[in-house]
């Protein structure tokens, strides 16, 4: 597996959670997975990676080697290339993107292709390379335009908005032939798109929910690549993400007073503690949380408009996140205007996020598009009822508490559509109304907590997909 981030080593978003959880889940189906990512500062020490298993005399500007270690119970390969990855800041930039990111992640893809082609020094050779997002999109290209290799490829799109755009003049620097620069392959409106390369050349394509897979073939979601995705529809599948149910477990979470669906008393204690931590008081209605990037994609510009009526109805709001400076300022104004009812923390704190899910009544996820989303799954797991926009993986994982679903006993949360302020406000009114009906609200919480949210079903799907890729590749190779 090739990824730019992986818990517990480095995380900026949900990709890291997926990369950290999938190997163990696949092991139950007989798959031995090694995860390759860059050796950002301190990762070699964190993974105790001391065994050298591959070397490069010159990898796009300098020497490099691959070290093997372990993290989170998973076998990890770290690409140690100081000229590319030994720098301060986040994995992609500090604070803006590094200008050499095209080379940095092309090198990662090239390293994966070489390992696939030659195997590690200890004799381990993969049958499949599973590449994640634009950072790994060139793996199928390097395999295609190099010596023959009997290895299949799977490309997973976590968010098609990030496409790995690179100037066409970089083609030679990236070690790719001019024949690859065509409209049918890597060329994208006069540039190179590493994500398009993966979509066009991989043996199979997945994305992180069935609804998002269908949405990607539509102009409003495909971000210019909808035609490419549609042309590969026969190779496309949507596999809903899971979560690590050991890490996210209200019965054992060290950050909170433990509770379960059978004994919810601890959640009430966590609610009081969360209110105190955010300086909130006298919240008689539902206590809502936001744990999110503060961007318009996440629908965060809808919050300030919708929050007034919700707070007037007795609700409270605790916010954790960072992002668009304009939206951050709107959240500061909201907290200032509703002191004691709205609390705000700019930034991210993993431990605090656990306390928020442990103590809140609802979690707000009003995303305009959401490939899968993990936030709503954490909410279900903790009995923190998700309130979501009806898009992507949010629509796949939350059953709306409409009249029919409530009567049938299947509702697990709330959906709203269209994704605008009016629909969001109306949805929050429905939330407040049902919250006042404690027996029905408790049943809604417990039903969400009873959902299967782990990786069992999804990992089985991936295992079957890998087998099919091997069979197909072997028959055509």
C-alpha positions as CSV (number, residue, x, y, z in Angstrom):
1,X,0.0,0.0,0.0
2,X,1.3,3.4,-1.0
3,X,0.1,6.5,1.0
4,X,1.3,9.9,1.9
5,X,0.1,9.6,5.5
6,X,-0.8,6.9,8.0
7,X,-1.8,6.8,11.7
8,X,-0.2,6.7,14.2
9,X,2.8,8.2,12.3
10,X,1.4,11.2,10.5
11,X,-2.1,12.5,9.9
12,X,-3.8,15.5,8.2
13,X,-7.1,13.8,7.4
14,X,-9.2,10.7,7.0
15,X,-6.7,9.1,4.5
16,X,-4.3,8.5,7.4
17,X,-7.0,6.7,9.4
18,X,-7.8,4.4,6.5
19,X,-4.2,3.6,5.8
20,X,-3.7,2.8,9.5
21,X,-6.7,0.5,9.8
22,X,-6.8,-1.4,6.5
23,X,-3.7,-3.6,6.9
24,X,-4.9,-5.3,10.1
25,X,-8.4,-5.8,8.6
26,X,-7.0,-7.4,5.5
27,X,-4.8,-9.7,7.5
28,X,-7.9,-11.5,8.6
29,X,-8.5,-12.4,4.9
30,X,-4.9,-13.7,4.5
31,X,-3.3,-10.6,3.0
32,X,0.2,-9.5,4.1
33,X,0.4,-5.8,3.5
34,X,3.4,-3.5,3.8
35,X,2.6,0.3,3.9
36,X,5.1,2.6,2.1
37,X,5.1,6.3,3.0
38,X,7.8,9.1,3.1
39,X,10.2,9.3,6.0
40,X,9.1,12.7,7.2
41,X,11.1,14.0,10.2
42,X,11.0,11.7,13.3
43,X,9.1,8.9,11.6
44,X,12.2,6.6,11.4
45,X,12.4,6.8,15.2
46,X,8.7,6.5,15.7
47,X,8.6,3.3,13.6
48,X,11.9,2.0,14.9
49,X,12.8,1.5,11.3
50,X,16.4,0.2,11.2
51,X,16.3,-2.5,8.6
52,X,17.4,-1.3,5.1
53,X,15.4,-3.3,2.5
54,X,15.9,-1.2,-0.7
55,X,18.3,1.5,-1.9
56,X,18.5,4.1,-4.6
57,X,21.8,5.7,-5.7
58,X,19.9,8.7,-7.1
59,X,16.1,9.1,-6.6
60,X,15.1,12.3,-8.2
61,X,18.0,14.4,-7.0
62,X,19.7,12.5,-4.2
63,X,20.3,9.1,-2.6
64,X,17.5,7.3,-0.9
65,X,16.8,4.1,0.9
66,X,13.7,2.2,2.2
67,X,13.6,1.2,5.9
68,X,11.3,-1.3,7.5
69,X,9.7,-0.8,10.8
70,X,6.4,-1.1,12.7
71,X,3.8,1.3,13.8
72,X,0.3,0.8,15.2
73,X,0.8,-3.0,14.8
74,X,1.4,-2.6,11.0
75,X,4.5,-3.3,9.0
76,X,5.8,0.0,7.7
77,X,8.2,0.9,4.9
78,X,9.7,4.4,5.1
79,X,11.3,6.1,2.0
80,X,14.2,8.0,3.5
81,X,15.2,10.7,1.1
82,X,16.5,13.7,3.0
83,X,16.5,16.0,0.0
84,X,12.8,15.4,-0.5
85,X,11.3,14.8,3.0
86,X,13.6,16.1,5.7
87,X,12.1,19.5,6.3
88,X,10.0,21.2,8.9
89,X,6.2,21.7,8.6
90,X,3.5,19.4,7.5
91,X,3.9,16.6,5.0
92,X,2.7,18.9,2.1
93,X,3.9,22.3,3.1
94,X,4.7,25.0,5.7
95,X,2.3,26.8,5.6
96,X,1.7,26.6,1.8
97,X,2.4,23.7,-0.5
98,X,6.1,23.0,-1.2
99,X,6.9,23.9,-4.8
100,X,8.6,20.6,-5.4
101,X,5.7,18.4,-4.2
102,X,5.3,17.0,-7.8
103,X,8.8,15.6,-7.5
104,X,8.5,14.6,-3.9
105,X,5.5,12.4,-4.5
106,X,6.6,11.2,-7.9
107,X,9.6,9.8,-6.1
108,X,7.4,8.0,-3.7
109,X,5.4,6.5,-6.6
110,X,8.6,5.5,-8.5
111,X,10.0,3.8,-5.3
112,X,6.8,1.8,-5.0
113,X,7.0,0.7,-8.6
114,X,10.6,-0.4,-8.2
115,X,9.8,-2.4,-5.1
116,X,6.9,-4.0,-7.1
117,X,9.2,-4.8,-10.0
118,X,12.3,-6.0,-8.0
119,X,11.0,-7.0,-4.5
120,X,12.7,-6.1,-1.3
121,X,16.2,-7.3,-0.3
122,X,14.6,-9.9,2.0
123,X,12.8,-11.5,-1.0
124,X,9.3,-10.0,-0.3
125,X,7.5,-9.1,-3.5
126,X,4.0,-7.8,-3.8
127,X,1.2,-9.1,-6.0
128,X,-0.8,-5.9,-5.9
129,X,0.0,-2.2,-5.3
130,X,-2.8,-0.3,-3.7
131,X,-2.2,3.5,-4.3
132,X,-4.1,6.2,-2.5
133,X,-4.9,9.6,-4.0
134,X,-2.8,11.9,-6.3
135,X,0.3,11.5,-4.2
136,X,0.4,7.8,-5.4
137,X,-1.2,8.3,-8.8
138,X,1.9,7.8,-10.9
139,X,2.5,4.2,-9.7
140,X,0.6,2.6,-12.6
141,X,2.4,4.9,-15.0
142,X,5.9,3.9,-13.8
143,X,4.8,0.3,-14.0
144,X,3.5,0.7,-17.5
145,X,6.5,2.7,-18.9
146,X,9.2,0.5,-17.3
147,X,10.3,-3.1,-17.7
148,X,7.5,-5.7,-17.6
149,X,6.1,-6.3,-14.2
150,X,3.6,-9.0,-13.1
151,X,1.9,-6.7,-10.4
152,X,-1.7,-5.4,-10.5
153,X,-2.7,-1.9,-9.3
154,X,-5.6,-0.5,-7.4
155,X,-6.2,3.2,-7.3
156,X,-8.3,4.7,-4.5
157,X,-9.7,8.2,-4.7
158,X,-10.4,9.8,-1.4
159,X,-11.1,13.3,-2.7
160,X,-11.1,14.0,-6.4
161,X,-10.8,17.8,-5.7
162,X,-7.0,17.2,-5.2
163,X,-5.6,16.1,-8.6
164,X,-1.8,16.4,-8.5
165,X,-1.5,19.0,-11.2
166,X,2.0,19.5,-12.5
167,X,3.4,21.6,-15.4
168,X,3.8,19.6,-18.6
169,X,7.5,20.7,-18.7
170,X,8.0,18.4,-15.7
171,X,7.4,15.2,-17.8
172,X,11.2,14.5,-18.3
173,X,12.0,15.4,-14.7
174,X,9.5,12.8,-13.5
175,X,11.1,10.2,-15.8
176,X,8.1,9.7,-18.0
177,X,8.1,9.4,-21.8
178,X,6.6,12.0,-24.2
179,X,4.2,9.3,-25.4
180,X,2.5,9.4,-22.0
181,X,1.5,13.0,-22.5
182,X,-1.8,12.6,-24.4
183,X,-5.4,13.4,-23.7
184,X,-6.0,9.7,-23.1
185,X,-3.3,9.4,-20.6
186,X,-1.6,12.0,-18.3
187,X,-2.4,15.3,-20.1
188,X,-5.0,17.4,-18.4
189,X,-5.8,20.9,-19.8
190,X,-2.2,21.5,-20.7
191,X,-0.8,20.1,-17.5
192,X,0.0,16.7,-16.0
193,X,-2.5,15.2,-13.5
194,X,-1.1,12.5,-11.4
195,X,-4.6,11.5,-10.2
196,X,-5.7,11.2,-13.8
197,X,-2.7,8.9,-14.5
198,X,-3.9,6.6,-11.8
199,X,-7.5,6.6,-12.9
200,X,-6.6,5.9,-16.5
201,X,-3.9,3.3,-16.0
202,X,-4.8,1.4,-12.8
203,X,-6.3,-2.1,-13.1
204,X,-9.1,-1.2,-10.7
205,X,-10.4,2.0,-9.2
206,X,-12.2,2.4,-5.9
207,X,-13.5,5.4,-4.0
208,X,-14.7,5.5,-0.4
209,X,-18.4,5.2,-0.7
210,X,-20.9,3.8,-3.3
211,X,-22.7,7.2,-3.6
212,X,-19.5,9.1,-4.2
213,X,-18.5,6.6,-6.9
214,X,-21.8,7.5,-8.7
215,X,-21.4,11.2,-8.0
216,X,-17.9,11.3,-9.6
217,X,-19.4,10.7,-13.0
218,X,-21.4,13.9,-12.7
219,X,-20.1,17.4,-13.5
220,X,-21.0,18.9,-10.2
221,X,-18.8,16.4,-8.3
222,X,-16.2,15.1,-10.8
223,X,-14.2,18.3,-10.7
224,X,-13.4,18.1,-14.4
225,X,-12.5,14.4,-14.3
226,X,-16.1,13.1,-14.6
227,X,-15.5,11.9,-18.2
228,X,-12.4,10.0,-17.2
229,X,-14.2,8.3,-14.3
230,X,-17.2,7.5,-16.5
231,X,-15.0,6.0,-19.1
232,X,-13.6,3.6,-16.5
233,X,-17.0,2.8,-14.9
234,X,-16.5,-0.9,-15.4
235,X,-13.4,-0.8,-13.2
236,X,-14.9,1.5,-10.6
237,X,-16.4,0.5,-7.2
238,X,-17.4,2.3,-4.1
239,X,-16.2,0.7,-0.8
240,X,-17.4,2.5,2.3
241,X,-14.7,3.3,4.8
242,X,-14.8,1.8,8.3
243,X,-13.2,3.1,11.5
244,X,-10.9,1.5,14.1
245,X,-13.5,0.4,16.6
246,X,-10.8,-0.3,19.2
247,X,-9.5,3.2,19.1
248,X,-13.0,4.7,18.9
249,X,-14.8,2.8,21.6
250,X,-16.9,4.6,24.3
251,X,-16.5,1.6,26.6
252,X,-12.7,1.8,26.8
253,X,-11.8,5.3,25.6
254,X,-9.3,6.7,28.2
255,X,-10.4,10.3,27.5
256,X,-13.9,9.9,28.8
257,X,-16.1,8.4,31.5
258,X,-16.9,5.0,29.9
259,X,-20.4,4.1,28.8
260,X,-22.2,1.8,26.4
261,X,-25.6,1.5,24.6
262,X,-26.8,-0.6,27.6
263,X,-25.6,1.9,30.2
264,X,-25.6,5.5,28.9
265,X,-25.2,7.2,32.3
266,X,-21.6,7.9,31.6
267,X,-22.5,10.0,28.5
268,X,-24.4,12.4,30.7
269,X,-21.3,12.9,32.9
270,X,-19.2,13.5,29.8
271,X,-21.7,16.1,28.6
272,X,-21.3,18.0,31.8
273,X,-17.5,17.8,31.6
274,X,-17.5,18.9,27.9
275,X,-19.7,21.9,28.7
276,X,-17.3,22.9,31.4
277,X,-14.3,22.5,29.2
278,X,-15.8,24.9,26.6
279,X,-17.3,27.3,29.1
280,X,-20.9,26.4,28.2
281,X,-23.9,26.6,30.7
282,X,-27.6,26.0,30.8
283,X,-27.8,24.1,27.6
284,X,-31.3,22.5,27.8
285,X,-31.5,21.4,24.2
286,X,-29.1,19.3,22.3
287,X,-25.4,19.9,22.7
288,X,-23.9,19.9,19.2
289,X,-20.3,19.6,18.2
290,X,-18.3,20.4,15.0
291,X,-15.0,18.6,14.5
292,X,-13.9,19.6,11.1
293,X,-11.8,21.6,8.7
294,X,-13.4,25.0,8.6
295,X,-14.0,25.2,4.9
296,X,-16.9,25.8,2.5
297,X,-16.5,22.2,1.2
298,X,-17.4,21.1,4.7
299,X,-20.4,23.4,4.7
300,X,-19.0,25.5,7.6
301,X,-20.2,28.7,6.0
302,X,-23.7,27.5,6.8
303,X,-23.1,27.3,10.5
304,X,-23.3,30.9,11.5
305,X,-26.6,31.4,9.7
306,X,-28.2,28.2,11.1
307,X,-26.9,28.5,14.6
308,X,-29.1,31.4,15.8
309,X,-32.4,29.5,15.7
310,X,-30.8,26.4,17.1
311,X,-29.3,28.3,20.1
312,X,-32.6,30.2,20.6
313,X,-34.3,26.8,20.9
314,X,-32.0,25.8,23.7
315,X,-29.1,24.2,21.8
316,X,-25.4,24.7,22.4
317,X,-22.4,24.3,20.2
318,X,-18.7,23.3,20.7
319,X,-16.4,23.8,17.7
320,X,-13.0,22.3,17.1
321,X,-11.2,23.0,13.8
322,X,-9.2,25.3,11.6
323,X,-9.2,26.3,7.9
324,X,-10.5,29.3,5.9
325,X,-9.6,32.5,7.7
326,X,-12.9,34.1,6.8
327,X,-14.8,31.1,8.2
328,X,-12.6,31.0,11.3
329,X,-13.5,34.7,11.9
330,X,-17.2,33.9,11.5
331,X,-16.9,31.2,14.2
332,X,-15.1,33.6,16.5
333,X,-17.9,36.1,16.0
334,X,-20.5,33.4,16.6
335,X,-18.8,32.4,19.9
336,X,-18.5,36.0,21.0
337,X,-22.1,36.8,20.3
338,X,-23.3,33.7,22.0
339,X,-21.0,33.5,25.0
340,X,-21.9,30.5,27.2
341,X,-23.7,28.8,24.4
342,X,-21.0,28.5,21.7
343,X,-17.4,27.4,22.5
344,X,-14.6,27.5,20.0
345,X,-11.1,26.0,19.7
346,X,-9.1,26.8,16.6
347,X,-6.8,24.0,15.7
348,X,-6.9,20.3,16.2
349,X,-6.6,18.1,19.2
350,X,-7.1,14.3,18.9
351,X,-7.7,13.8,22.6
352,X,-10.2,16.7,22.8
353,X,-12.1,15.3,19.8
354,X,-12.7,12.0,21.7
355,X,-14.0,14.0,24.7
356,X,-16.3,15.9,22.3
357,X,-17.8,12.8,20.8
358,X,-18.1,11.3,24.3
359,X,-20.1,14.3,25.7
360,X,-22.2,15.7,22.8
361,X,-25.7,14.9,21.8
362,X,-25.2,15.5,18.0
363,X,-22.4,16.1,15.6
364,X,-22.9,18.4,12.6
365,X,-21.6,17.4,9.2
366,X,-23.1,19.7,6.6
367,X,-20.6,19.0,3.8
368,X,-21.4,20.1,0.3
369,X,-19.6,17.0,-0.9
370,X,-18.1,14.2,1.2
371,X,-16.5,11.2,-0.4
372,X,-17.0,9.1,2.7
373,X,-16.5,11.0,6.0
374,X,-15.5,9.4,9.2
375,X,-16.9,12.0,11.6
376,X,-20.5,10.7,11.2
377,X,-19.2,7.2,11.9
378,X,-17.5,8.3,15.1
379,X,-20.8,10.0,16.1
380,X,-22.7,6.8,15.5
381,X,-20.2,4.8,17.6
382,X,-20.5,7.2,20.5
383,X,-24.3,7.7,20.5
384,X,-23.7,11.3,19.2
385,X,-26.4,11.5,16.6
386,X,-25.1,12.6,13.2
387,X,-26.8,15.5,11.4
388,X,-25.5,15.3,7.8
389,X,-26.0,16.6,4.3
390,X,-27.4,14.0,1.9
391,X,-24.2,13.5,-0.2
392,X,-21.5,10.9,-0.7
393,X,-20.7,8.6,2.2
394,X,-22.8,10.7,4.5
395,X,-25.9,9.5,2.6
396,X,-24.7,5.9,2.6
397,X,-24.0,5.7,6.3
398,X,-26.8,7.6,8.0
399,X,-30.4,6.7,7.8
400,X,-32.6,9.8,8.1
401,X,-35.0,10.0,11.0
402,X,-38.0,10.7,8.8
403,X,-41.5,9.5,9.9
404,X,-41.3,6.2,8.0
405,X,-37.8,5.3,9.2
406,X,-38.7,6.2,12.8
407,X,-41.8,4.0,12.6
408,X,-39.8,1.2,11.1
409,X,-37.2,1.5,13.8
410,X,-34.3,1.9,11.4
411,X,-33.3,5.6,11.7
412,X,-29.8,6.4,12.9
413,X,-29.5,10.2,12.4
414,X,-30.7,13.2,10.3
415,X,-30.1,14.1,6.7
416,X,-30.9,17.3,4.9
417,X,-31.1,18.3,1.2
418,X,-30.7,20.6,-0.6
419,X,-27.5,21.6,1.0
420,X,-28.3,25.2,1.9
421,X,-29.1,27.2,5.0
422,X,-32.9,26.8,4.8
423,X,-32.8,23.0,4.7
424,X,-30.1,22.9,7.4
425,X,-32.2,25.1,9.8
426,X,-35.3,23.0,9.1
427,X,-33.3,19.9,9.9
428,X,-32.0,21.3,13.2
429,X,-35.6,22.1,14.2
430,X,-36.5,18.5,13.7
431,X,-33.4,17.5,15.8
432,X,-34.5,19.7,18.6
433,X,-38.1,18.3,18.5
434,X,-37.0,14.7,18.6
435,X,-34.4,15.5,21.3
436,X,-37.3,16.6,23.6
437,X,-38.8,13.1,23.2
438,X,-36.3,11.3,25.4
439,X,-37.5,7.7,24.8
440,X,-37.3,8.1,21.1
441,X,-34.1,10.0,21.2
442,X,-32.5,7.2,23.3
443,X,-33.6,4.6,20.9
444,X,-32.1,6.6,18.1
445,X,-28.8,6.8,19.9
446,X,-28.7,3.1,20.7
447,X,-29.6,2.2,17.1
448,X,-26.6,4.2,15.9
449,X,-24.3,2.5,18.4
450,X,-25.5,-0.9,17.2
451,X,-24.3,-0.3,13.7
452,X,-21.4,-2.3,12.2
453,X,-18.8,0.5,11.7
454,X,-15.5,-1.5,11.5
455,X,-13.6,-2.7,8.6
456,X,-14.9,-6.3,8.4
457,X,-17.2,-5.9,5.4
458,X,-15.1,-3.4,3.5
459,X,-11.8,-5.3,4.0
460,X,-13.6,-8.4,2.6
461,X,-14.5,-6.4,-0.5
462,X,-11.0,-5.2,-0.9
463,X,-9.7,-8.7,-0.6
464,X,-12.0,-9.9,-3.3
465,X,-11.0,-7.0,-5.5
466,X,-7.3,-7.8,-5.1
467,X,-8.0,-11.4,-6.1
468,X,-9.9,-10.3,-9.2
469,X,-7.1,-7.9,-10.2
470,X,-4.5,-10.7,-9.9
471,X,-6.7,-13.0,-12.0
472,X,-7.4,-10.4,-14.6
473,X,-3.8,-9.2,-14.8
474,X,-2.4,-12.7,-15.0
475,X,-4.8,-13.5,-17.9
476,X,-3.8,-10.5,-19.9
477,X,-0.1,-10.2,-19.0
